[in-house]
Amino acid sequence: MNTSLARTVIVALILCFAARPTFAQEGSLSENPPCVIFPIQDLSLGNETRNYEQTITDSLTAWFQVAGFSLVAPGAQAPQAQEGVALSESQALSAAAALKAGLAVTGYYVVQQDLITIAIQVWDVPGANLVAGIQERANFNLAFFSALHDWVEDMFTRMRSAGTALEQQQPPALARSPAIPPPIAQTLGPVALPTIDFTSMDEGMNISLPGGMKLGSITNGRLSWDAGLAQGAVFHVLKQKPGYHDEWQTVRAAREIQLSPLLRTHSLAVEADWTFGQLAGLGTTLRSYIVPDNSFLFLSGYFFVQPPLSSAGLFVYHVDGSVGLGGYILFPPGAFIRLGVSTAVGNVLSITPVGIYTDVYLNLFNWWLETRAIGPAVIFLRQEYKFTMGVGNNLLGVGMINVQNFPPFTVGVRFEWR
């Protein structure tokens, strides 16, 4: 069987296979919004495989219908793609919005000798998010029709597990694994890259695409991916490794892509600090993280000396100890600057020439700003609002602990480890 005849058989089998109602067996998607499927483009060199564009598009359309989606024809709203250049995200979303569609499907394929690389993306139009996708390579022979069907079926399964396009919402970035970023943005050139090599110092780091498509893990500093992407295409990868924070990175398709290192998670940290108005002293705090680099319990102590008011006077010594709970409210771990808040309960032990006093207080509210601008250490500035209760043998009575009628500021440095 020659190549032309074999591919004609492939076309026929694809069209027949499209009618198989296997997708509908896993659950109804009939409540999904209207969907528009744009032509699956041929980005191959030459025109020999151009006639498969309509065949693959028709097959995909049939599978979406069987799965329960209502379809909107692109019609006159279909954007005119340039030859050899994949339809951009902005073009597809703009055209789909004009058609009042909730989902938009785009894609392309590249045939090189007897291999075909196919990429299909499903976009949530209102949210401009990539819901799911296919990025696969196979022999372009009689087995291709079956593989394509299985890939699309797997894509529908992942869409269902994500709650479908209408139900899928992006949680706050600080309350979950990293947020799904904006989707693949645009194909910038006609040259298809058969292989992309990701390089990284994070050995064993797992790489995946939006929609949950896993590419593999870094081995010996490298991961090779049979991409079939056009050179210069902007896309996003999720980097994951045990003991490190998950992170999305935006990259541009090239033969080699250097990935930035991940940030370690931390379970313990220690601080050293000084409080303005109590500079003749030194404080330290031990943190134990409940959620790594996010929420924590802490135990702190601060020792300072109060000099005598005259040469005939005596020194007064204070030991301030507290235990509390804190966490971050703005910016993720690794950000240049972060904002956090905490609360605590504590006691100030005062040793004076005339006796020993204890002042129990509530640390009603603390806030602090910190930065990682200097090496591995974290520099912070904190303000504390402490209210003494006036119980027992106390020295300060009832009221706020202030320095010159203002809640004191503390500056310090923190070191973290696993």
KAQUI-V531398 format. One line per field, one symbol per residue. phi: phi as a letter, one per 20 degrees, with the letter a starting at -180 (. if undefined). psi: psi as a letter, one per 30 degrees, with the letter a starting at -180 (. if undefined). burial: b if it has 9 or more other ideal C-beta (glycine too) atoms within 8 Angstrom, else e. A space follows every 10 residues. Layout:
phi->???
psi->???
burial->???
This chain:
phi->.ffffffffg gffgffffef effffepfdf effgcddegf eedffndfdf fegfffffff gffffffoee ddfglffffe effncfffgf ffffffffem eeccdcrbbc dclddcdccc cddeffelde faacbccbfe cfefffffff ffffffffff fenmffefce fgfedbfgff egfgeaedbe eeefccdeda eefnfecbdg nnfeepcfcl mbcecfemff fnfebccddc bgncffbece cdgbfcceef feefecdcbc dcbcdfncfe abcbcddcff dglcdbebcc bbdbddfffb feedfddccd cbcacbaddc megnffbccc cbbacbbded ddfdqdcccf cdefbccbdb bdfdlffdec ccccdddfem dmedddmdqe ecdlmbgfdc daccdcbf
psi->kleeeefeee eeeeeefffk hfeffgkkgf gllkkkjlkj kjglkagfge ffeeeeeeee eeeeeefgkk kkkebffkkj kkkgkkklee eeeeeeefgh kfkkkllllk kjcgkkkkkk kjkjeefhkj ellkjlklki affeeeeeee eeeeeeeeee ffgleefjlj lkffgalkkk lkakekkflf jkjekkjkkl fikgkkkllk fgjkfalkkh gkkkkieglk kfkkakkkkk kkglkkkkkk lkklekkkkl llkklkfllk lklkkkfhfh akllkkkjke kkgdllklkl kkklkjllfl fflllkkkjj klkakllkfk klkfleklkl llllkakjkk jlfgaklkjk lkiekkllkl lhfjbflkkl kkkkjkjkfg lailefbkak jljhgkklkk kakkkll.
burial->eeeeebbebb bebbbebbee eebbeeeebe ebbbbbbbbb bbbbeeeebe ebbebbbbbb bbbbbbbbbe bbebeeebbe beeebbbbbe bbbbbbbebe bbbbbbbbbb bbeebbbbbb bbbbbeebbb bbbbbbebeb eeebbebbbe bbbebbbbbb ebebbeebee eeebeeebbe bebbbbbbee ebbebbbbbb ebbebbbbbb bbbebeebbe ebbebebbbb bbbbbbbbbe beebbbbbbe bebbeebebe ebbebbebbb bebbbbebee bbbbbbbbbe ebbbbbbbbb bbbbbeebee eeeeebbbbb bbbbbbbbee eebeeeebbb bbbbbbbbbb ebeeeebbbb bbbeebbbbb bbeeeebbbb bbbbbbbbbe eeebebeeee bebeeebbbb bbbbbeee
